[in-house]
Amino acid sequence: MKELFQSAADALKEGRSIVLCSVIASSGSTPRGAGAKMIVFEDGHSIGTIGGGAVEHVSTGIAKEAHKARASHSKGFILAKNDVADLGMICGGNVTVYFQYLAAENEQNVRLVERINEVLAGDEDAWLITAVRENEVGGMGVYTCSGGLEYLGGFSLEEIKPLFRSRAVLKRDEPSCYVEPIVQSGVVYVFGGGHVSQELIPVLAHIGFRPVVFEDREQFADIALFPGAIDCVLGDFKDVGKTVRIRPEDYVVIMTRGHQADYEVLEQALRTGATYVGVIGSRNKMALTRKRLLAAGIPEEGLSRIHNPIGTAIKAETPAEIAISVAGELILHRAEQRGL
């Protein structure tokens, strides 16, 4: 999405209007959300994708017509079997694409897209709100906790704030709008770069988390091993704070190569305000660890923060299965933190 909106900003500043095409709904499922977007220029050239295939081909033609009309509108598609596969839908059904016309001569469009790029580069929960208008120019806005609701008129914060969730939501009643998360704050610090971590990182990145790997072995502190990681830190498990600062919005996942390193990281993590602290290992191992933590001055209520055994109870055994289990627990924790 960062590349898409940077391209949008560049085009608008160069005086080229764009049509932003977004999949905003699919029957039988939630909207596909972030990633299902493409920009179409007046000549039909496009950047990004809404899935490829016939839907994208037809949408490109519709976007060119939106350029001529200088207006926004939505279009529903009844999917053929191949279209379903192209869009990554497993249950079939139909989709709705919204064609948002953004005129280059409108200075507010330029400022809005620049603001979206600023937000995408930050680490604060943020949502993109698209007013779904038929045969009008329409509007877009962005919401952050620090900046509030920016650029979008016609909606009160009270009526759309319940739509600020960890997934995209289409409000169908008038006035209609499409709300999607574009930044979900907080970093998931994964301590240890072994087999489970290598399976876990791509999954976390795919579901909207921002994972960072922390390792004390140079050969495993290689970001190439962790697709989707935003960073890979070479540091000392005995002194985590020397290299990273764990904040209240951050997650800590501990799966180092040994019990001693797990304990060292866990003790330090419990002295932070991290929203989630999970450690791999058995209940027997944790019973011994709890005694050590109490002796080290960690209060009993602090021990209640520990998620162990880490992950949801799906009888996971392989590194890939454990990764899914951990990811599931983080999804649940994130949703509960947001009151969902």
C-alpha positions in Angstrom: 0.0 0.0 0.0 2.9 2.4 0.7 4.1 2.1 -2.9 0.6 2.5 -4.2 0.0 5.8 -2.4 3.4 7.1 -3.1 2.7 6.6 -6.8 -0.6 8.4 -6.3 1.1 11.3 -4.6 3.7 11.5 -7.4 1.0 11.5 -10.1 -1.2 14.1 -8.5 1.8 16.5 -7.9 2.7 16.0 -11.6 -0.8 17.1 -12.6 -2.1 13.7 -13.5 -5.5 12.8 -12.1 -6.1 9.2 -11.0 -8.9 6.7 -10.3 -8.3 4.6 -7.2 -10.1 1.3 -7.6 -10.8 -0.6 -4.4 -12.6 -3.9 -3.7 -15.0 -2.8 -1.0 -17.3 -5.8 -0.6 -17.6 -9.5 -1.4 -20.7 -11.5 -0.9 -20.5 -14.2 1.8 -17.4 -12.8 3.3 -15.9 -9.6 4.7 -14.3 -7.1 2.3 -10.9 -8.2 1.2 -9.5 -5.0 2.5 -5.9 -3.6 2.4 -4.1 -4.6 -0.7 -7.1 -4.9 -3.1 -6.4 -1.6 -4.8 -5.1 -0.3 -8.0 -4.6 3.1 -9.6 -5.7 3.7 -13.1 -4.5 6.7 -15.2 -6.4 8.5 -17.9 -4.6 6.5 -20.6 -5.5 3.1 -19.0 -2.1 2.6 -17.5 -2.4 1.1 -14.0 -0.4 0.5 -10.8 -1.3 -2.1 -8.2 -3.9 -4.9 -8.5 -7.4 -5.9 -7.4 -6.7 -9.5 -8.2 -6.1 -9.7 -12.0 -8.2 -11.5 -14.5 -11.5 -10.4 -16.1 -12.6 -8.2 -13.1 -9.4 -6.2 -13.2 -9.5 -5.9 -17.0 -13.1 -4.6 -17.0 -12.4 -2.4 -14.1 -9.6 -0.7 -16.0 -12.1 0.2 -18.7 -14.6 1.5 -16.2 -11.9 3.6 -14.5 -11.1 5.3 -17.9 -14.8 6.2 -18.1 -14.7 7.6 -14.6 -11.8 9.8 -15.8 -14.1 11.2 -18.6 -17.0 11.7 -16.2 -14.8 13.1 -13.5 -16.9 11.3 -10.9 -16.8 8.3 -8.6 -19.1 5.3 -8.5 -19.2 1.6 -7.6 -19.8 -1.4 -9.8 -20.8 -4.9 -8.8 -19.4 -8.0 -10.5 -21.0 -11.5 -10.7 -18.0 -13.7 -10.6 -17.2 -16.6 -12.9 -15.2 -19.5 -11.6 -11.9 -18.0 -12.9 -12.6 -14.6 -11.4 -13.1 -16.2 -8.0 -9.7 -17.7 -8.2 -8.1 -14.5 -9.5 -9.5 -12.5 -6.5 -8.4 -15.1 -4.0 -11.9 -15.9 -2.8 -12.6 -19.4 -1.6 -16.3 -19.3 -1.3 -17.3 -17.8 -4.6 -19.9 -15.0 -4.8 -19.8 -11.4 -6.1 -17.6 -8.4 -5.5 -18.1 -4.6 -5.5 -15.4 -2.3 -6.8 -15.4 1.4 -6.0 -13.9 3.8 -8.5 -12.7 6.9 -6.6 -11.9 9.8 -8.9 -9.1 12.1 -7.6 -8.5 15.2 -9.6 -5.0 16.6 -9.7 -6.1 20.2 -9.7 -7.8 19.7 -6.4 -5.2 20.7 -3.9 -7.0 18.9 -1.1 -6.5 15.6 -2.9 -2.8 16.3 -3.1 -2.6 17.1 0.6 -4.7 14.1 1.5 -2.5 11.6 -0.3 0.6 13.2 1.1 -1.0 12.9 4.6 -1.8 9.2 3.9 1.8 8.6 3.1 2.9 10.3 6.3 0.6 8.0 8.3 1.8 4.9 6.5 5.3 5.7 7.5 4.4 6.0 11.1 3.6 3.7 14.0 0.1 4.8 15.1 -3.2 3.0 14.5 -4.8 4.6 11.4 -7.8 4.0 9.2 -8.6 5.2 5.7 -12.3 6.2 5.2 -13.8 6.4 1.7 -17.2 8.0 1.3 -19.0 5.8 -1.2 -20.8 8.2 -3.6 -22.5 7.5 -6.8 -21.8 9.7 -9.8 -20.2 12.4 -7.6 -16.7 13.3 -6.8 -16.9 11.6 -3.4 -14.3 12.0 -0.7 -11.7 10.3 1.4 -10.3 10.9 4.8 -7.9 9.4 7.3 -8.2 8.9 11.1 -5.4 8.7 13.7 -5.7 9.0 17.4 -3.3 12.0 17.5 -4.8 13.8 14.4 -8.4 12.7 14.6 -10.6 12.6 11.5 -8.9 14.6 8.7 -10.1 15.7 5.3 -13.5 13.8 5.2 -16.6 15.9 5.6 -20.2 14.6 5.9 -19.4 12.1 8.7 -19.2 12.6 12.4 -16.6 10.8 14.4 -19.3 9.3 16.6 -21.0 7.5 13.7 -17.9 6.0 12.1 -15.7 5.3 15.2 -17.4 2.0 15.8 -16.1 0.9 12.4 -12.4 1.3 13.4 -11.6 -2.3 13.6 -8.7 -4.6 12.7 -10.4 -5.5 9.4 -12.1 -3.5 6.7 -15.8 -2.7 7.1 -18.4 -1.4 4.6 -21.1 0.7 6.1 -24.0 0.2 3.6 -26.7 2.5 5.0 -26.7 6.1 3.8 -24.3 7.8 3.9 -22.2 4.8 2.9 -18.5 4.6 3.6 -15.7 2.0 3.5 -13.3 2.0 6.5 -10.1 0.0 6.4 -7.1 -0.1 8.7 -3.9 1.1 7.0 -1.6 1.1 10.0 -1.9 -1.1 13.1 0.5 0.2 15.7 2.9 -1.8 17.8 5.8 -4.1 17.0 5.9 -7.8 17.6 9.4 -8.5 18.9 10.2 -12.2 18.3 13.2 -13.3 20.4 15.0 -16.1 18.6 15.4 -16.8 15.0 15.0 -20.5 14.8 12.6 -22.7 12.8 9.4 -21.6 14.5 10.3 -17.9 14.1 11.1 -18.4 10.4 7.6 -19.8 10.0 5.9 -17.2 12.2 7.3 -14.0 10.8 5.7 -14.2 7.3 2.3 -15.1 8.9 2.4 -12.2 11.2 3.3 -9.8 8.4 0.5 -11.1 6.3 -2.1 -10.4 9.0 -1.1 -6.9 9.7 1.5 -7.2 12.5 4.9 -5.5 12.2 7.4 -8.2 13.3 11.0 -7.6 14.4 13.4 -10.5 15.0 15.9 -10.3 17.9 18.8 -12.7 17.8 22.2 -13.0 19.5 23.7 -15.3 16.7 25.0 -13.4 13.7 24.0 -16.2 11.3 20.4 -16.1 12.4 20.2 -12.3 12.6 19.7 -12.2 8.8 16.5 -10.5 7.6 16.6 -12.6 4.4 15.5 -15.5 6.6 12.4 -13.7 7.7 10.1 -12.5 4.8 7.9 -9.7 6.1 10.1 -8.7 9.0 10.6 -4.9 9.3 13.9 -5.4 11.0 16.3 -8.0 12.3 18.3 -7.0 15.4 21.6 -8.6 16.5 21.8 -8.1 20.3 22.3 -9.6 23.7 19.5 -11.5 25.3 20.9 -10.5 28.7 20.5 -6.8 27.9 17.6 -6.3 25.5 17.1 -2.7 26.4 20.5 -1.8 25.1 19.2 -2.5 21.6 15.4 -2.1 21.5 12.8 -0.2 23.6 9.7 -2.2 24.3 6.6 0.0 24.5 3.1 -0.6 25.9 1.7 -1.2 22.4 4.3 -3.8 21.6 4.2 -7.6 21.7 6.9 -9.9 23.0 7.2 -13.5 21.7 10.0 -15.5 23.3 11.3 -18.6 21.5 15.1 -18.5 21.8 17.3 -21.6 21.5 17.5 -22.3 25.2 15.7 -22.1 28.6 18.2 -19.7 30.1 17.9 -17.1 27.3 14.1 -17.5 27.4 14.2 -16.7 31.1 16.5 -13.7 30.7 14.3 -12.1 28.0 11.1 -13.0 29.9 12.3 -11.3 33.1 13.1 -8.1 31.2 9.8 -8.2 29.2 7.8 -8.4 32.4 9.4 -5.2 33.6 8.0 -3.4 30.5 4.5 -2.4 29.7 4.3 -4.7 26.7 0.7 -5.5 25.8 1.5 -9.2 25.3 4.2 -11.4 26.6 4.3 -15.0 25.5 6.9 -17.7 25.9 7.3 -21.1 24.2 7.7 -24.1 26.4 5.9 -26.5 28.6 4.0 -25.9 31.8 6.6 -27.8 33.8 9.3 -25.5 32.5 7.2 -22.5 33.4 6.6 -23.7 36.9 10.3 -23.5 37.5 10.6 -20.2 35.7 7.9 -18.7 37.9 9.9 -19.5 41.0 12.9 -17.8 39.6 10.9 -14.7 38.5 9.3 -14.3 42.0 12.8 -14.6 43.5 14.0 -11.9 41.1 11.3 -9.5 42.3 8.6 -10.0 39.7 5.2 -9.7 41.6 2.6 -12.4 41.4 0.3 -10.2 39.4 3.1 -9.7 36.9 3.3 -13.4 36.3 -0.4 -13.5 35.3 0.6 -11.6 32.1 2.5 -14.5 30.7 1.0 -16.5 27.9 2.2 -20.0 28.3 2.1 -22.4 26.7 2.2 -19.8 23.9 -0.5 -19.9 21.2 -4.1 -21.2 20.9 -4.8 -24.8 21.9 -4.9 -26.5 18.5 -2.5 -29.4 19.4 0.2 -27.8 17.2 3.4 -29.9 16.8 5.4 -28.7 13.7 7.1 -25.3 13.5 4.5 -24.2 10.9 1.6 -25.4 13.1 3.0 -23.6 16.2 3.4 -20.5 14.1 -0.3 -20.6 13.2 -1.2 -21.2 16.9 0.8 -18.2 18.0 -0.6 -16.0 15.3 -4.1 -17.0 16.3 -3.4 -15.9 19.9 -2.0 -12.6 18.8 -5.1 -12.0 16.6 -7.3 -12.7 19.6 -5.3 -10.4 21.9 -5.3 -7.6 19.4 -9.1 -7.9 18.9 -9.7 -7.9 22.7 -7.5 -4.9 23.2 -9.7 -3.0 20.7 -12.9 -4.2 22.4 -14.1 -6.4 19.6 
